[in-house]
Amino acid sequence: MTLFIKSKPCRWLSLLALLSLTGCLEDPQREQKLQWREDEVNAKEAAIIQRELTLAKEKQMLEGTRLDLLSKEKNVAMLQKQLAEEVEKTKRVRREVEIRELRGPIPQVSAERVIVIDPSTDDILFEKNPDKRGAIASTTKLLTALLVVEAGDLDKMVTIEQSDTECSPVRLGIKVGEQYTRRQLLTAVLIKSSNDIAQALARDNAGSVEAFAAKMNARCIALGLQDSHYVNPHGLPARNGDEPYSTARDLSVIAKACDLQPDIRQIVKMQTYSFKWPNGRVTELSNTNRVLRTAGYCDGMKTGYTDAAGYCLVASGERNGKRRIVVVLNDTEGGVWRDAQALLDWALKA
């Protein structure tokens, strides 16, 4: 009996301890502390969220400010560009007025397509339908000459073949089996504009007229020309209907490239050339460019004529350290010389 009484209080004490550990007994202070901690955590979370919202808003404002600054910078850059363009335009207009006062009025020309350039600066001094495509006749031979000179070895002998002679209407009369240097043929084609010689040079250079035409078009692309198409080395209409064409602007670029070649410069200023045949006979060839004989400042370049192209002339000249190139296409028989000389004289005044 005594043992039972002693064991019962121990069991109650154990139960109280267990209840205390499991939190079954209410502890107001502990509950208050837990609530305080929970409130503290919630407050911190709310503060963090508020801070994130504030940072996001500030970031948005900064992004807006950055975009606004970029927009203003673009506007400033655009205004600066416009101002620079206006300044250049004013300078150009002022220069044009000064030049007009020095040169006088631009000559009236009858040619349909015209351009006048300063080859040292690429400035356009005058133009009339410069980008209109059309035939350019034998001024084509400037590009032929350029390819021949760029290939080099001008003193190499060329043996004339049958295909070289099959050309009309302008022929010098070279015969199959005859031999000439490339330089002889080049000089003859630039001075007298013989089509059979142009074909001989083309075949010698590329193997055939067709292959040479492909090289001509490739050279145009290399020069940045987009309005030119060549089908042969002389500029006559093609038999297969594939018509050649170019523009005054494109032709001025080719003329400038030729003007940079000393061999071509030396040839195109010659008024006459003594062409020596293999049998020793000599034929005096007169340059087809009449302006060479009427204007002392003229020193080239090339003439041309077909029904489609009319009368054409690329003329170069220099005076008082100034150099100019004039391209005149689709002109009249008498007008081509008058127009080219008048434009060249006018352009060289300033």
Residue pairs with C-beta under 8 A, 6 or more apart in sequence:
19 25
98 350
99 125
99 350
102 349
102 350
103 346
103 347
103 349
103 350
104 346
104 349
106 126
106 346
107 339
107 342
107 343
107 346
109 128
109 328
109 331
109 335
109 339
109 342
109 343
110 331
110 332
110 335
110 339
111 128
111 310
111 328
111 329
111 330
111 331
111 335
111 336
111 339
112 128
112 129
112 132
112 134
112 310
112 329
112 330
112 331
113 128
113 129
113 130
113 132
113 134
113 247
113 248
113 327
113 328
113 329
113 330
114 126
114 127
114 128
114 129
114 130
114 248
114 326
114 327
114 328
114 329
114 339
114 343
115 124
115 126
115 127
115 128
115 130
115 248
115 249
115 251
115 252
115 326
115 327
116 124
116 125
116 126
116 127
116 324
116 325
116 326
116 327
116 343
116 344
116 347
117 123
117 124
117 125
117 252
117 256
117 324
117 325
118 125
118 322
118 323
118 324
118 347
119 255
119 256
119 259
119 323
119 324
119 325
120 323
122 256
124 130
125 324
125 347
126 343
126 346
126 347
127 248
127 249
128 248
129 248
130 247
130 248
130 249
131 227
131 247
131 248
131 249
132 247
132 248
133 227
133 245
133 246
133 247
134 245
134 246
134 247
134 308
134 309
134 329
134 330
135 235
135 237
135 243
135 244
135 245
135 306
135 308
135 309
136 235
136 244
136 245
136 246
136 251
136 304
136 309
136 312
136 329
137 235
137 304
137 305
137 306
137 308
137 309
137 312
138 170
138 193
138 195
138 234
138 235
138 302
138 303
138 304
138 305
138 312
139 235
139 251
139 302
139 303
139 304
139 312
139 313
139 314
139 327
139 329
140 230
140 232
140 233
140 234
140 235
140 244
140 246
140 304
141 189
141 190
141 193
141 198
141 233
141 234
141 235
141 302
141 304
142 251
142 254
142 255
142 258
142 301
142 302
142 314
143 216
143 219
143 220
143 230
143 254
144 189
144 198
144 201
144 202
144 212
144 216
144 233
144 234
145 186
145 189
145 190
145 258
145 264
145 267
146 219
146 254
146 257
146 258
146 261
146 264
147 205
147 212
147 215
147 216
147 219
148 154
148 182
148 186
148 201
148 205
149 186
149 261
149 263
149 264
150 261
151 205
153 182
154 181
154 182
154 183
154 186
154 263
155 181
155 182
155 183
156 181
156 182
157 179
157 180
157 181
158 179
158 180
158 181
158 182
158 185
158 200
158 201
158 204
159 177
159 178
159 179
160 174
160 175
160 176
160 177
160 178
160 179
160 180
160 200
161 176
161 200
161 203
162 176
163 199
163 203
163 208
163 209
164 174
164 176
164 196
164 197
164 199
164 200
164 203
165 171
165 174
165 175
165 176
165 196
166 199
167 195
167 196
167 198
167 199
167 234
167 236
168 195
169 195
170 193
170 194
170 195
171 194
171 195
171 196
172 188
172 192
172 194
172 196
172 197
172 275
172 283
173 196
174 180
174 196
174 197
174 200
178 277
178 278
179 278
180 278
182 201
182 204
183 263
184 275
184 276
185 197
185 200
185 201
186 201
186 263
186 267
187 267
187 270
187 273
187 275
188 194
188 197
188 273
188 275
188 285
189 197
189 198
189 201
190 264
190 267
190 268
190 302
191 267
191 268
191 270
191 272
191 273
191 285
191 286
191 287
191 288
192 273
192 275
192 285
192 286
192 287
192 288
193 288
193 302
193 303
193 304
195 234
195 236
198 232
198 233
198 234
199 209
199 232
199 233
199 234
201 233
202 208
202 209
202 212
202 213
202 232
202 233
203 209
203 212
205 212
205 215
206 212
206 214
206 215
209 232
209 233
212 232
212 233
213 230
213 231
213 232
213 233
216 230
216 233
217 228
217 229
217 230
220 228
220 230
220 250
220 254
223 253
223 254
223 257
224 253
225 246
225 250
225 253
225 254
226 250
227 245
227 246
227 247
227 249
227 250
228 245
228 246
228 247
228 250
228 251
229 243
229 244
229 245
229 246
230 244
230 246
231 238
231 242
231 243
231 244
232 238
232 244
235 244
235 304
235 306
235 309
236 306
237 243
237 244
237 306
237 308
238 244
243 308
248 327
248 328
248 329
251 314
251 327
251 329
252 314
252 325
252 327
255 301
255 314
255 316
255 325
255 327
256 325
258 264
258 265
258 268
258 301
259 265
259 300
259 301
259 316
259 323
259 325
264 300
265 299
265 300
268 287
268 289
268 299
268 300
268 301
268 302
268 316
269 292
269 299
269 300
270 287
271 286
271 287
271 292
271 293
272 284
272 285
272 286
272 287
273 284
273 285
273 287
274 282
274 283
274 284
274 285
275 282
275 283
275 284
275 285
276 282
277 283
288 303
289 298
289 300
289 301
289 302
289 303
289 313
289 315
290 337
291 298
291 313
291 315
291 337
291 340
291 341
291 344
292 298
292 299
292 300
294 337
294 341
295 317
295 341
295 344
295 345
297 317
297 318
297 319
297 344
297 345
297 348
298 315
298 316
298 317
298 341
298 344
299 316
299 317
299 318
300 314
300 315
300 316
301 314
301 315
301 316
301 325
302 313
302 314
303 312
303 313
304 311
304 312
304 313
305 311
305 312
309 329
309 330
310 329
310 330
310 331
310 332
310 336
311 330
311 331
311 332
311 333
311 335
311 336
312 328
312 329
312 330
312 331
312 336
313 326
313 327
313 328
313 331
313 336
313 337
313 340
314 325
314 326
314 327
314 328
315 325
315 326
315 328
315 340
315 341
315 344
316 323
316 324
316 325
316 326
317 323
317 324
317 326
317 344
317 348
318 324
318 348
319 348
320 348
322 348
322 350
324 344
324 347
324 348
326 340
326 343
326 344
326 347
328 336
328 339
328 340
328 343
331 339
